[in-house]
Amino acid sequence: MIDTQIFQDKTAVYYTLGCKLNFSETSTIGRMLQEAGVRTARRGEKADICVVNTCSVTEVADKKCRQAIHRLVRQHPGAFVVVTGCYAQLKPEDVAKIDGVDVVLGAEQKKDLLKYLGNLQKHGAGEAHTSALKDIRSFVPSCSRGDRTRFFLKVQDGCDYFCSYCTIPFARGRSRNGSIASIVEQARQAVAEGGKEIVLTGVNIGDFGRSTGETFFDLVKALDGVEGVERYRISSIEPNLLTDEIIDFVAQSRRFMPHFHIPLQAGCDEVLKLMRRRYDTALFASKIERIRMRMPDAFIGVDVIVGTRGETEEYFERSYDFLSGLDVTQLHVFSYSERPGTQALKIDYAVPPQEKHRRSQRLLELSDGKLRAFYARHIGQTVPVLLERSKPGMPMHGFTPNYIRVEVPHDDTLDNQVVPVRLGDFNADASALEGVILTAGKERSL
Ligand code: SF4
């Protein structure tokens, strides 16, 4: 039994690095502490507890985690410091050695955080308690409010794919999920709290159902029936798991938005094999074709890694040509990062850093052209935009169903509202289209 008396009048700060899943989980940890009586520290206030939720997707991510921990220890002298997340799971000993860290929690132990806080007595330098277990089995449900309009709903965790360059299966364990019934209930709760848009998150969400014998398609159909949800977005789904039935369902759904995020990683079959991905370029192209056939205006974001081991100049050029001819909206470009313990390290040819940078720049330019052309062909259309609060005096922004960012004049009464907007030209830095709100015969423009 945990004595929550010790948490009364205590304050905490939270720092999250990495993906939407981490943000969603930090929010669950925050709720757990709040229920135990811990208040979130105000800006500038010294906290009694610091929680750092880490990421380990690249070497740079590891470094950022260490810097964040040092910074929090400096800013909150004497605070009890808890570090969790992927870096803590993969390198618990390294994290435990950092001065000021008291507890290092593995993925499986996050849910028992209160227990590990003990009596909040600081440990000596280098004496942090570590609890990262190798075998990660449980599914910890999580649904966080990202901002005024959007909720991130975790539907799945872990991954069984073991791509050659990736450490996520070691950091997050095997694929597992909540039941459809429990996730539908969380979606209803989000609506009750005023949520208009729900983003489905996970590590490999298309693999949903491993632990419950259900399927991702069943989940999509069940969520589609939840009254009050204006919009769902599927955060990222492996191309081999994005079935035609899911694409066709989204095409006719009022609630699932015409917006896809699909990791390709390389547009060259030889490199895909080295990466141990479960599809080839032909399958990927067929998925894009299907989406375009059913939803010509869908936003399609594609992840690509440049400079992976074994990606020769010729392979990169093939990848570039493939991407250039693919009818997608935006490329999310990542530079390959060596991760200890991965199979990719056995591949001979390592791409020099300056060459990785050059390839990355070329793909970013290609992406800019695609995104600009996509935005430009929507100018003049009238579409529903879900608006989000902004700082006083600043334009409000929001997104169309197909994820075009739109700016409109500031009006607090329109926060979290879906309004019809006529799309105008690009704004000054070309990051959005300027919109004209069309309400009850009145037109409001920037
Ligand atoms: S599908 Fe591959 S890249 Fe994605 S999390 Fe799983 S192992 Fe990593």
Residues whose N, C-alpha, C, O or C-beta is under 5 A from the ligand:
A	BS01	SF4	C159 Y161 F162 C163 C166 I168 V203
